[in-house]
């Protein structure tokens, strides 16, 4: 388990983030009962996988806009998968929120060999994507969005990569296994990009 402050430190280490903005996102989500709150110092409430999922979606989807973060978290959590359900070795998910939570709560035996490459959100219209590699080496991607959402030629994406997801899993499930500052990845685990269709 990890405190909200520990998770915020983790997000800060990835760039394009500042503590004040992340604190405001955390406070807004706690006020809406989307993450747990309470306690101070070493007695602060630990975040579970659901809390971490909501904080991750809030940071990725809101672009730091605190006024929309609660609405964004609720909307992105509920995005349905296009086509067949997202199914992997950690379970089946019909929504973006369910899929992320299944990744963050995977078993300790599944973690060393997990095949998740990245989680992305589109900030221009509500869409989530999860990329992974099948056991036969095939690259796969699940897309989560409403069927008839309006899309544009230019869009803004926010992506977290495998090394960040690995550390987030460890912080939530095995916090004694890593030193905090020494093991925060500095390898582009977050990617912030403006995209355009060719």
N, C-alpha and C positions, 0 to 999 in steps of 0.2 A: 504494500500500500504506500501511497505518497500523499503528502499534504498538497493543498492547492498552491501554496507558495513554491513548493518544489517543482510542480508541473509548470508553473509560470516561469521559473528560472530556466527550465528546459526549453520552453518556447523562445525565451529571450535570446538564448545562445545561438539561435538559428538565423538571426538577422531580421531586418524589417519589422522588428518588434520592440516596444519599449514597455517598461514595467508599469508605468502609470496606465497606459491603454489596456494592458492585459489585466491589471487589477480591476479596472472598471468593467471589463467583460466578465470577470469572475464574480464581481459583486452583483451585476445585473442578472447573471444566471442563477446565483444563489437566491436572489430576491424572488425569482420566478420558480423556485424549487426544482431547478434543472440540475443543480449540483448541490451537494451537502455543504453546510457551513456550521461554524461553531467552534469554541475553544480558542486558546491562544498559545503561542509558542509551541513547546513540545506536546502540549495537550490539544492541539488543533485537530479537527476531524480529518481522518484519512479519506482520500478519494478512492472510490472503487472504479471498476471498468465502465460503468454507466456514466459516472461523473466525468471521467477522463474523455469518454466519447463525446459528451456534450460540450466540454471545454474545447476539444480538438475541432469539432464542427463549428463552434462559435468563432474561434480564431480564424479558421480557414474561410468560412463563408461570409463573415461580416466585414472583412477588410478594415477592422478597427472601428466600425461604426456602431457605437454602443447602443444608439437608439433603435437599431434594427436587430441586434444580436439575438434577443429572445425569439422574435418572429423567425429569424433565419434558422435557428437551431430546431425549432418545431417543424419548419417546412422541410429542411434537408433530411431530418430524421425520417420523415414519412415518405420520401421519394421512392416510388416503386421501381423494381428492376424491370428493364425492357426485355421482353421475351421470357425465356425460362428463368426459374429462380436461380439466384447465386448459390451454388452448392460447391463446397470444398470439404476438406477433411475435418473442418471444425464445426460443420453443421450447415443447415440451409437457412437462407434469409430471403425475405421478400421485399425488404426495405433497406435503404442505405444505412440507417441507424442500426438495424439488426445485424447487418454485415460487419460494420465496424466493431460493434460490441463483441461479436463472435471472434474476431481477430484478437482483440485485446484480452479476451478471457480464455484463449486457447489453453489447453492443458500443458503442463510442464514437459510431458513426453513429446508433444507435438511441436513445441517451440523450436528446438534446435534445427529441425528440418522444414520449417514452414517456407512456403513458396510465394508469399506476398511480396510484390516489388514496389508498389506505390498505391497511395490513396490520393485522389484529386477531387477538387470541387471547381465548378465553373461559377464565377461570381456574377457573370453577365445575365445568365438565366439559371434557374435552379436545376443543377445537374451534378451528380457524383459519379466517380469512376474508380473501380478497383482493378489493378493489374496484377496478374500472377503468372507463374509458369507451371504447366501441368507436369505430371510425373514423367511424361515422355518428352519433355522439353518444349512443348508447344506454348507459345505466348498467348495468353488469354486476357480478356478485359470484360468486366461487367459494367453496364451503364445503367444508372438510376436516374430517371426523370419521368415527368408526365408525358404521355404519348404526344399530345398536340401543343407542347410548349413552343413559343416563338423563339427561333434562334437567329443569330446575326452572323455576318461575315467576320467581324472582329469580336474577340472575347478575352476575358481575363481569367486565368487559371491560378489555383494555389495547390501545390502538391507536396506531400510528405513521402519520403522514400524509406526503403527497408531499414537502413541503419537507425533512423529516428524511431520507427515503429518498434524495432528490437529494444531500444533503450526504454521506450515508454512501457513496453510489456514488462521488462525487468523491474522498472521503478514501481509498477503496480503489483507485481506478483512475487518478486524476489529482491526487495530493496536492499537487503544486506549483502548482496552479491557484487555490487559495484560501488566504487567511490563516486561521489556526486560530481564534483568539478572535473576530476581527471577523466571521466568517461563520457562526458557529453560530446556527441559527435560534432565535428566542425568540417563536414565534407559535402555541403550542399544538400543535406537531408531535406531541407525545405527548399522548394523552388517556386518562385513567384514570377509569373510570365504573362505577357500580353501575347495572344496568339492571333493568327489570321489564316483563313483558308487559302490554299493555293488556287 
